[in-house]
């Protein structure tokens, strides 16, 4: 009582309204105040009047009431209580403050603080704060919980408010951020922090005592040379020059430590700077106090890369970074710092103990999160924890099949289960600005892993009921597209959880035949169902199905790699791979391919085709990394090696001993080849029963090709050479390979040689496809080819193009082609000096070419002979009803034949490509073509070439409007078109509108050529906006460039 009387004046001046009301409620609850007294205190508005009223009541009630009053004052306003109790203490000096600061700096810069166990002290892996911290990215949030703008770490330090709350899910690096702040302050290197006299990093999850005692225990020493009263006085006096970094509010109980809680609940009174970290589920308890609310953003790829390189040895870091490059899921997961730490920890570990797979990473994370947080749920039985984790798996599994990633409290079995799953970090709770909170797994991929883990448990369970349930889930994966896209991660993690589960998965997916939707290979669009209907039985569908199957093989390899089953799944996997195609990019060979070659070599022969690609000008990020860390000479040697070492290792260091059925090797842009690389390529070529060799733009292979071909002369079936000069030796070696079935030479402009391939081409008696495009030849060469055709009884495809200065050799060639000695399916004689006489000869012999599907005579100017020759040709077209491609020559007044062409096209129902280049079509001609199209003809057309036409605005408006409004599928399967004008055409606004509305209905269009269409900026913007609105992607060519 004496103490209250002596300090009455200070109490009246300094007691706050909220403190008085809280104390009044507490005193009322124990009977020290009656209802009337309590209500009077609450009803008094001014804080000084409130203080006088309550002090009067307490003093009148005697000593016991006064003691209770002081106890509650200590509880609700520790600073004021200590200040009043210790007014007789000696005033602190600046030396005391500096001593505390120096002790804190020494701690923050010490190894004990800088080094930490990222996975818990029970796992002896230590990281260093200085080398592992990557500048985090933060998102500033508004009161309505919406992100406002992005902040870098240094920006955040400059914006620290009275109370800054940092929100983040488990593993986002909240603790590391606060430790980094303390470390930076101690170093004196951050100007934003230099204004603070004292910085206290306090772990709220470790707090077991009052504020002063916890500071001494965690940061200083016990007992400390500055007593509690003086210490608290120093903190109170320094106000905003004190920074509290309070870590882990989600594990803090404010009611147990009211003194510490007041640092953020009543910080406006004490005026300190406080940074508080919390997980999402407890954000609602502190959000209303925050002056600045930020959320930790994702870790950038460069930051993750820097962390990996700082933590791991160079070889281990490279290995992990390569794994990241191979998996988009891994890249996505590396946005979470804890996941990067786990990946590094696994990389450090024993390869035999923990395999380096995505499933292993998630398994380690799952196990770590549960074990690390067990202390939070000590009151729960082990059986309950196991059942709750199973239910969490069921939640994830059902969610994956229902595309559900947000859950509610109703999805959980009880509040006890909620507490367990939140405590373990398996679920996160989001309640800010929501009527009802939602629960999510910290990442979609983690939900898929949890689902795959549970599916594995079901498939391998000893309970027939659970096995049946697992099979039921597999049955829901009904198409190949489900396997390759929708459920690929689920299946990967199921296989990765055990080889027994993987066996069940492979047994099932082998039975899946239906491709399902193929729209994932196309751009998104609103009319997906209609698009797929239009795609049925089209070449586009077959192309997309091939892509889907290639993706399936790739995923199958990942599944078996994740299972780490070695040869245990050989039988199931061989069945799965039967007659499928495997693509190998030599500059990007993932770990699972090495695993496949090493452990499942017997499955190689099951593959129908293996495609291996080499790129001579390939610039790898790996080379750049090597340049940074190795000497210039070493880096130079890497860049000079054009056949990557991983490709050599794959074929020569893995213990496979099988030969492939068919191998396709592609070599592009090779500026040179070393002798060792020639030898390697030759050996790889010999590893297959049948070889397809494709060489493009590789001047460095010139003069060396014959060495490669000599090693594989017995098995090469197809040879394609584009834009690559050949020596006489190269050409001679080509014609020695009498077993060749396909020979394609493109853009070969070397001088004619007497001993070259033209002279020896007659030796290729087994040739089936001969393509010579833009190959330098004279009339004599053409005659030799014509003579050689007599030996080519199996030829079905003959292409010749871009020749000049020929004489009657071309007529001799046409005579041989149309003689009927072989069953030609494709004839292409484009831009190669065809005459009217040659066309007539071909037309008269068309009846001998009943299997003809492609006839390309474009680019040939028949001049005055055009009308007669083309008329005769058109008259005979109906004898080749299977014709799919028709590209016609041009000449004087050839458009007068258009009526006859239109009439003949009615019989050619399989037409996919029509070319009338330089026919000078007019409005009337276009109207006739429109009528033909709208009557249901040309419904399978993919390419339409009407270049060099004379159609006007009026003609185009009628064409586009009619096709757009027609009820039939008018040209909707077009993939390319060329409507280039003979003269400059200035499109009217209405014509542009009609064109745009029509073109965006063509779902498969990828190239539009409109040379001499003089669009203005507004027209181009209209086209651009329509493409964006309808999610269409096509190249628009107006001159020599695409828009």
Residue pairs with C-beta under 8 A, 6 or more apart in sequence:
1 59
1 62
1 63
1 66
3 66
3 70
3 84
4 11
4 55
4 58
4 59
4 66
4 69
4 70
5 59
7 84
8 55
10 84
11 51
11 55
11 84
12 48
12 51
12 52
12 55
13 48
14 80
15 47
15 50
15 51
15 73
15 77
15 80
16 47
16 77
16 266
16 269
17 47
17 50
18 266
19 73
19 76
19 77
19 80
20 41
20 47
20 50
20 51
20 54
21 41
21 42
21 50
22 72
22 76
23 54
23 69
23 72
23 73
23 76
24 33
24 37
24 38
24 41
24 42
24 54
25 38
26 72
27 33
27 38
27 58
27 65
27 68
27 69
27 72
28 34
28 35
28 37
28 38
30 68
32 58
32 61
32 65
32 68
33 41
33 57
37 57
40 53
41 50
41 53
41 54
41 57
44 50
44 53
54 69
57 65
58 65
58 66
58 69
59 66
70 81
73 80
73 81
74 81
75 258
75 259
76 258
77 262
78 210
78 211
78 232
78 258
78 259
78 262
79 232
79 236
79 270
82 228
82 229
82 232
82 233
83 232
83 233
83 236
85 229
86 229
86 230
86 233
89 227
89 229
89 230
89 233
90 230
92 226
92 230
92 233
92 234
92 237
96 226
96 230
96 234
97 197
97 198
97 234
97 238
99 225
99 226
100 198
100 220
100 226
100 231
100 234
101 197
101 198
103 219
103 220
103 221
104 182
104 186
104 198
104 199
104 200
104 219
104 220
105 185
105 186
107 113
107 186
107 219
107 220
108 114
108 182
108 183
108 185
108 186
108 199
108 201
109 183
109 186
109 187
113 129
113 179
113 182
113 183
114 128
114 129
114 130
114 183
115 126
115 127
115 128
115 129
116 126
116 127
116 129
116 179
117 123
117 124
117 125
117 126
117 127
118 125
118 127
118 132
118 338
118 341
118 345
119 125
119 341
119 342
119 345
119 368
119 372
120 368
120 371
120 372
123 345
125 345
125 348
127 311
127 341
129 176
129 179
129 180
129 183
130 183
131 310
131 311
132 176
132 307
132 310
132 311
132 341
133 176
133 180
134 299
134 300
134 303
134 304
134 306
134 307
134 337
135 152
135 153
135 154
135 303
136 153
136 173
136 177
136 296
136 297
136 299
137 150
137 151
137 152
137 153
137 296
137 297
137 298
137 299
137 300
138 150
138 151
138 152
138 153
138 155
138 156
138 166
138 294
138 295
138 296
138 297
139 147
139 148
139 149
139 150
139 151
139 294
139 295
139 297
140 147
140 148
140 149
140 150
140 151
140 292
140 293
140 294
141 147
141 148
141 167
141 293
141 294
141 295
142 148
142 293
144 433
145 287
145 432
145 433
147 295
150 297
151 159
151 294
153 177
153 180
154 190
154 192
156 164
156 294
157 181
157 184
157 190
157 192
157 193
158 192
159 292
160 192
160 243
160 273
160 275
160 292
161 273
161 290
161 291
161 292
162 240
162 267
162 268
162 271
162 272
162 273
162 274
162 291
163 264
163 267
163 274
163 276
163 289
163 290
163 291
163 292
164 273
164 274
164 275
164 276
164 290
164 291
164 292
164 293
164 294
165 276
165 277
165 278
165 283
165 286
165 287
165 289
165 290
165 292
165 293
165 294
166 174
166 177
166 178
166 275
166 276
166 277
166 278
166 294
166 295
166 296
167 277
167 278
167 279
167 280
167 283
167 293
167 294
167 295
167 296
168 174
168 277
168 279
168 280
168 295
168 296
169 279
169 280
169 336
169 425
169 428
169 442
170 279
170 338
170 369
170 425
170 428
170 442
171 336
171 337
171 338
171 339
171 365
171 425
171 442
172 296
172 336
172 337
172 338
173 296
173 299
173 337
173 338
174 247
174 248
174 277
174 278
174 296
175 203
175 247
175 248
175 277
176 337
177 277
177 296
178 201
178 245
178 246
178 247
178 275
178 277
179 201
179 245
181 193
181 199
181 201
181 243
181 245
181 275
182 199
182 201
182 245
184 190
184 193
185 193
185 194
185 196
185 199
185 243
186 199
188 194
193 199
193 243
195 241
196 241
196 242
196 243
196 273
197 238
197 241
197 242
198 234
198 235
198 238
198 241
198 242
198 243
199 242
199 243
199 245
200 215
200 219
200 242
200 243
200 244
200 245
201 218
201 219
201 245
201 247
202 214
202 215
202 218
202 219
202 244
202 245
202 246
202 247
202 260
203 218
203 247
203 248
204 246
204 247
204 248
204 249
204 251
204 252
204 260
205 247
205 248
205 251
205 252
206 214
206 218
207 214
207 252
207 257
207 260
208 214
209 217
210 257
210 259
210 260
211 232
211 257
211 259
211 260
211 263
212 228
212 231
212 232
213 222
213 228
214 260
215 231
216 222
216 223
216 224
224 231
226 234
235 242
235 272
236 270
239 270
239 271
239 272
240 271
240 272
240 273
242 272
242 273
243 272
243 273
243 274
243 275
244 263
244 272
244 273
244 274
244 275
245 275
246 252
246 260
246 263
246 264
246 274
246 275
246 276
246 277
247 277
248 277
248 278
249 276
249 277
249 278
249 282
249 285
249 286
250 278
250 279
250 281
250 282
251 376
252 260
252 261
254 260
254 261
254 265
254 285
255 261
262 269
262 270
263 270
263 272
263 274
264 274
264 276
264 286
264 289
265 289
267 274
267 289
276 286
278 285
278 286
279 428
280 428
280 429
280 430
280 431
280 432
281 422
281 428
281 429
281 430
281 431
281 437
283 431
283 432
284 431
284 432
287 293
287 432
298 335
298 336
299 307
299 334
299 335
299 336
299 337
299 340
300 335
301 324
301 331
301 334
304 324
304 334
304 335
304 340
305 321
305 324
307 337
307 340
307 344
308 317
308 320
308 321
308 340
308 343
308 344
309 317
311 317
311 344
312 320
312 344
312 347
312 348
314 629
316 347
316 348
317 347
318 622
318 625
319 347
319 356
320 343
320 344
320 347
320 356
321 625
322 591
322 622
323 330
323 356
323 591
324 330
324 331
324 334
325 331
325 588
325 621
326 588
326 590
326 591
327 358
329 358
329 445
329 489
330 343
330 358
330 361
332 443
332 445
333 339
333 361
333 443
333 445
334 340
334 343
336 442
336 443
338 365
339 361
339 365
342 361
342 364
342 365
342 368
343 361
345 364
346 354
346 356
346 360
346 361
346 364
347 356
354 360
354 364
355 564
356 591
357 496
357 561
357 562
357 564
358 449
358 492
358 493
358 496
358 562
359 449
359 452
359 492
359 493
359 495
359 496
359 497
359 562
360 496
362 445
362 446
362 449
362 453
362 493
363 449
363 453
363 496
363 497
365 446
366 426
366 449
366 450
366 453
369 424
369 425
369 426
370 385
370 389
370 424
370 426
373 423
373 424
373 425
376 423
376 424
377 385
377 419
377 420
377 423
377 424
380 416
380 420
384 416
384 420
385 420
388 413
388 417
388 420
388 421
389 426
390 454
390 457
391 412
391 413
391 417
392 421
392 426
392 427
392 450
393 450
393 451
393 453
393 454
393 457
394 454
395 407
395 411
395 412
396 441
396 447
396 448
396 450
396 451
396 454
397 450
397 451
397 454
397 455
397 473
398 404
399 405
399 407
399 447
399 451
400 447
400 448
400 451
400 487
400 490
401 473
401 476
405 440
405 441
405 444
405 447
406 438
406 439
406 440
407 427
407 438
407 439
407 440
408 436
408 437
408 438
408 439
409 415
409 418
409 436
409 437
409 439
411 439
412 418
412 421
412 439
418 427
418 429
418 439
421 427
421 439
422 428
422 429
425 442
426 441
426 450
427 439
427 440
427 441
428 439
428 440
428 441
428 442
429 437
429 438
429 439
430 437
430 438
430 439
430 440
431 437
431 438
440 447
441 447
441 450
445 489
448 489
448 490
448 493
449 489
449 493
451 490
451 493
452 489
452 490
452 491
452 492
452 493
452 494
452 496
452 497
453 493
453 494
453 497
455 470
455 473
455 474
455 490
455 494
455 501
456 493
456 494
456 497
456 498
456 501
457 466
457 470
457 497
458 466
458 467
458 469
458 470
458 473
459 467
459 470
459 471
459 474
459 494
459 500
459 501
459 504
459 505
460 467
460 498
460 500
460 501
460 504
461 467
461 470
470 504
471 504
471 508
474 504
474 505
474 508
477 483
477 486
477 487
477 491
477 508
477 509
477 512
478 512
478 514
478 516
479 512
479 514
479 515
479 516
479 517
480 512
480 513
480 514
480 515
480 516
480 548
480 549
480 552
481 515
481 516
481 517
481 518
481 520
481 548
482 512
482 516
483 491
483 509
483 512
483 552
483 555
484 548
484 551
484 552
484 555
485 520
485 551
488 555
491 505
491 509
491 555
491 559
492 555
492 558
492 559
492 562
493 562
494 501
494 502
494 505
495 501
495 502
495 505
495 559
495 560
495 562
495 563
496 502
496 559
496 562
496 563
496 564
498 563
499 563
499 564
499 565
499 568
499 569
501 563
502 559
502 560
502 562
502 563
502 565
502 569
503 565
503 568
503 569
503 572
505 559
506 556
506 559
506 560
506 569
506 572
506 573
506 575
506 576
507 572
509 552
509 556
509 576
510 572
510 575
510 576
515 545
515 548
517 528
517 532
518 532
518 535
518 541
518 544
518 545
518 547
518 548
519 525
519 528
519 531
519 532
521 544
521 547
521 548
522 531
522 544
522 1003
523 1031
523 1032
523 1033
524 1031
525 531
525 1003
525 1030
525 1031
525 1032
526 1030
526 1031
527 1003
531 1003
534 969
534 972
534 973
534 1003
535 541
535 544
535 1004
538 940
538 973
539 912
539 942
540 973
540 975
540 1004
546 581
549 580
549 581
550 581
550 583
552 580
553 577
553 580
553 581
553 582
553 583
554 583
556 573
556 576
556 577
557 582
557 592
557 593
557 596
558 592
560 569
560 573
560 592
560 595
560 596
560 600
561 591
561 592
561 595
561 596
563 569
566 599
567 599
567 600
569 600
570 600
570 602
570 603
573 600
573 603
574 600
574 602
574 603
574 606
575 606
577 603
577 606
577 607
578 606
578 608
579 606
579 607
579 608
580 606
580 607
580 608
581 607
581 608
581 609
581 610
581 611
582 607
582 609
582 610
582 611
583 611
583 613
584 593
584 610
584 611
584 612
584 613
584 647
584 650
585 613
586 612
586 613
586 614
586 615
586 643
586 644
586 646
586 647
587 614
587 615
587 618
587 620
587 644
589 644
589 646
589 647
589 650
593 650
594 649
594 650
594 654
596 603
597 604
597 650
597 651
597 654
597 656
598 654
598 655
598 656
601 654
601 655
601 656
601 657
601 658
602 658
604 610
604 656
604 658
604 659
604 660
605 658
605 659
605 660
605 661
607 660
607 661
608 661
608 662
609 661
609 662
609 663
609 664
610 660
610 662
610 663
610 664
610 688
611 664
611 666
612 647
612 663
612 664
612 665
612 666
612 684
613 665
613 666
613 668
614 642
614 643
614 644
614 647
614 665
614 666
614 667
614 668
614 670
614 681
615 668
615 669
616 642
616 667
616 668
616 669
616 670
616 671
616 672
616 698
616 700
617 668
617 669
617 671
623 635
623 638
623 639
626 634
626 635
626 638
627 635
640 674
641 674
641 677
642 670
642 671
642 672
642 673
642 674
642 677
642 700
643 673
643 677
643 680
643 681
647 684
648 680
651 680
651 683
651 684
651 687
652 680
652 683
659 687
659 688
659 689
660 687
660 688
660 689
661 688
661 689
661 690
662 688
662 689
662 690
662 691
662 692
662 717
663 684
663 685
663 687
663 688
663 690
663 691
663 692
664 691
664 692
664 693
664 694
664 718
665 681
665 684
665 685
665 691
665 692
665 693
665 694
666 694
666 695
666 696
667 681
667 693
667 694
667 695
667 696
667 698
667 701
668 695
668 696
668 697
668 698
669 696
669 697
669 698
670 698
670 699
670 700
670 701
671 698
671 699
671 700
672 700
673 681
673 700
673 701
673 704
678 704
678 707
678 708
681 708
682 707
682 708
682 710
682 711
682 712
683 711
685 691
685 693
685 708
685 711
685 712
685 715
685 716
686 711
686 712
686 715
688 715
689 715
690 715
690 717
691 712
691 715
691 716
691 717
691 718
692 716
692 717
692 718
692 720
692 742
693 708
693 709
693 712
693 716
693 718
693 719
693 720
694 718
694 720
694 722
695 701
695 705
695 720
695 721
695 722
695 724
696 720
696 721
696 722
696 723
696 724
697 722
697 723
697 724
698 724
699 724
699 725
701 708
701 724
702 724
702 725
702 726
702 727
702 730
703 727
703 729
703 730
705 721
705 724
705 726
705 727
705 730
705 733
706 727
706 729
706 730
706 732
706 733
709 716
709 719
709 730
709 733
709 734
709 737
710 733
713 733
713 736
713 737
714 739
716 737
716 739
716 740
717 739
717 740
717 741
717 742
718 740
718 741
718 742
718 743
718 744
718 769
719 734
719 737
719 740
719 742
719 743
719 744
720 742
720 743
720 744
720 746
721 744
721 745
721 746
721 748
722 744
722 745
722 746
722 747
723 746
723 747
724 748
725 748
725 749
725 750
726 734
726 748
726 750
726 757
728 753
728 755
728 756
731 753
731 755
731 756
731 757
731 760
732 755
732 756
732 757
732 760
734 740
734 743
734 757
735 757
735 759
735 760
735 761
735 763
735 764
736 760
736 763
737 764
738 763
738 764
738 765
738 766
739 766
740 764
740 766
740 767
741 766
741 767
741 768
741 769
741 794
742 767
742 768
742 769
742 770
742 771
743 764
743 767
743 769
743 770
743 771
744 769
744 770
744 771
744 772
744 773
744 799
745 757
745 771
745 772
745 773
745 775
746 771
746 773
746 774
746 775
747 773
747 774
747 775
748 774
748 775
748 776
749 774
749 775
749 776
750 776
751 776
752 758
752 776
752 777
752 778
752 781
753 759
758 777
758 781
758 784
758 785
759 784
761 784
761 785
761 788
762 784
762 787
762 788
762 791
764 770
764 788
764 792
765 791
765 792
765 793
766 794
767 792
767 794
767 795
768 794
768 795
768 796
768 797
769 795
769 796
769 797
769 798
770 792
770 795
770 797
770 798
770 799
771 797
771 798
771 799
771 828
772 785
772 799
772 800
772 801
773 799
773 800
773 801
773 802
774 801
774 802
777 785
777 803
778 805
778 806
779 805
779 806
779 807
779 808
779 809
779 810
780 809
781 809
782 803
782 806
782 809
782 810
782 812
782 813
783 809
783 812
783 813
785 800
785 813
786 809
786 812
786 813
786 815
786 816
787 816
789 795
789 798
789 813
789 816
789 817
789 821
789 822
790 816
790 821
792 822
793 821
793 822
794 822
795 822
795 824
796 822
796 823
796 824
796 825
796 826
796 851
797 824
797 825
797 826
798 817
798 824
798 826
798 827
798 828
799 826
799 827
799 828
799 830
799 856
800 813
800 828
800 829
800 830
800 832
801 828
801 829
801 830
801 831
801 832
801 859
802 830
802 831
802 832
802 859
803 810
803 831
803 832
803 833
804 833
805 833
806 832
806 833
810 829
810 832
810 833
810 834
810 835
810 838
811 835
811 837
811 838
811 841
813 829
814 829
814 834
814 838
814 841
814 842
815 841
817 824
817 827
817 842
818 841
818 842
818 844
818 845
818 846
818 848
818 849
819 845
819 848
820 845
820 848
820 849
823 851
824 849
824 851
824 852
825 851
825 852
825 853
825 854
826 852
826 853
826 854
826 885
827 842
827 849
827 852
827 854
827 855
827 856
828 854
828 855
828 856
829 856
829 857
829 860
830 856
830 857
830 858
830 859
830 860
830 887
831 858
831 859
831 860
832 859
832 860
833 860
834 857
834 860
834 862
834 889
835 862
835 865
836 862
836 863
836 865
836 866
836 868
836 869
836 891
837 865
837 869
839 857
839 860
839 862
839 865
839 869
839 870
839 872
839 873
839 889
840 868
840 869
840 872
840 873
842 873
843 869
843 872
843 873
843 875
843 876
844 872
844 876
846 852
846 873
846 876
846 877
846 879
846 880
847 876
847 879
849 880
850 879
850 880
850 882
851 882
852 880
852 882
852 883
853 882
853 883
853 884
853 885
853 910
854 883
854 884
854 885
855 880
855 883
855 885
855 886
855 887
856 885
856 886
856 887
856 915
857 887
857 888
857 889
858 887
858 888
858 889
858 915
858 917
858 945
859 889
859 917
860 889
860 890
861 889
861 890
861 891
861 918
862 869
862 870
862 889
862 890
862 891
862 894
863 891
863 892
864 891
864 892
865 891
866 889
866 890
866 891
866 892
866 893
866 894
867 891
867 892
867 893
867 894
867 896
867 897
869 889
869 891
870 888
870 889
870 891
870 894
870 897
871 897
871 900
873 888
874 897
874 900
874 901
874 904
875 900
877 883
877 886
877 904
877 907
877 908
878 904
878 907
878 908
881 907
881 908
881 909
881 910
882 910
883 908
883 910
883 911
884 910
884 911
884 912
884 913
885 911
885 912
885 913
886 908
886 911
886 913
886 914
886 915
887 913
887 914
887 915
887 917
887 945
888 894
888 901
888 915
888 916
888 919
890 917
890 918
890 919
894 919
894 920
895 919
895 920
895 921
895 922
895 925
898 919
898 921
898 925
898 928
899 928
901 916
902 928
902 929
902 932
905 911
905 914
905 932
905 937
905 938
906 932
906 937
909 937
909 940
910 940
911 938
911 940
911 941
912 940
912 941
912 942
912 943
913 941
913 942
913 943
913 944
913 945
914 938
914 941
914 943
914 944
914 945
915 943
915 945
916 945
916 946
917 945
917 946
917 947
917 948
917 978
918 947
918 948
919 925
919 946
919 948
919 949
920 948
920 949
920 950
920 982
921 929
921 946
921 949
921 950
921 951
922 949
922 950
922 951
922 955
923 951
923 952
923 954
923 955
923 958
925 951
926 946
926 949
926 951
926 955
926 956
926 958
926 959
927 955
927 958
927 959
929 959
930 958
930 959
930 962
930 963
932 938
933 963
933 970
933 971
934 962
934 963
934 966
934 968
934 970
936 968
938 971
939 968
939 969
939 973
940 973
941 971
941 973
941 974
942 973
942 974
942 975
942 976
942 1004
943 974
943 975
943 976
943 977
944 971
944 974
944 976
944 977
944 978
945 977
945 978
946 977
946 978
946 979
947 978
947 979
947 980
947 1009
947 1011
948 980
948 981
948 982
949 979
949 980
949 981
949 982
950 981
950 982
950 983
951 959
951 979
951 981
951 985
952 985
953 985
953 986
953 987
953 988
953 991
956 979
956 987
956 991
956 994
956 995
957 988
957 990
957 991
957 994
960 991
960 994
960 995
960 997
960 998
961 994
961 998
962 970
963 970
963 971
963 998
964 994
964 997
964 998
964 1001
971 1002
972 1001
972 1002
972 1003
972 1004
973 1004
974 1002
974 1004
974 1005
975 1004
975 1005
975 1006
975 1007
976 1005
976 1006
976 1007
976 1008
976 1009
977 1005
977 1007
977 1008
977 1009
978 1009
979 1008
979 1009
979 1010
979 1013
980 1009
980 1010
980 1011
980 1012
980 1013
981 1010
981 1011
981 1012
981 1013
982 1012
983 1012
984 1012
984 1014
985 1012
985 1013
985 1014
986 1014
987 995
987 1013
987 1014
987 1015
987 1019
992 1015
992 1019
992 1022
992 1023
993 1022
996 1022
996 1023
996 1026
997 1026
999 1005
999 1008
999 1023
999 1026
999 1032
999 1034
1000 1026
1000 1027
1000 1029
1000 1030
1000 1032
1002 1032
1003 1032
1005 1032
1005 1034
1006 1033
1006 1034
1006 1035
1007 1034
1007 1035
1007 1037
1008 1034
1008 1035
1008 1036
1008 1037
1009 1037
1010 1036
1010 1037
1010 1038
1011 1037
1011 1038
1011 1039
1013 1038
1015 1023
1015 1038
1020 1043
1023 1036
1023 1043
1026 1032
1027 1033
1027 1034
1035 1042
1035 1043
1036 1042
1036 1043
1037 1043
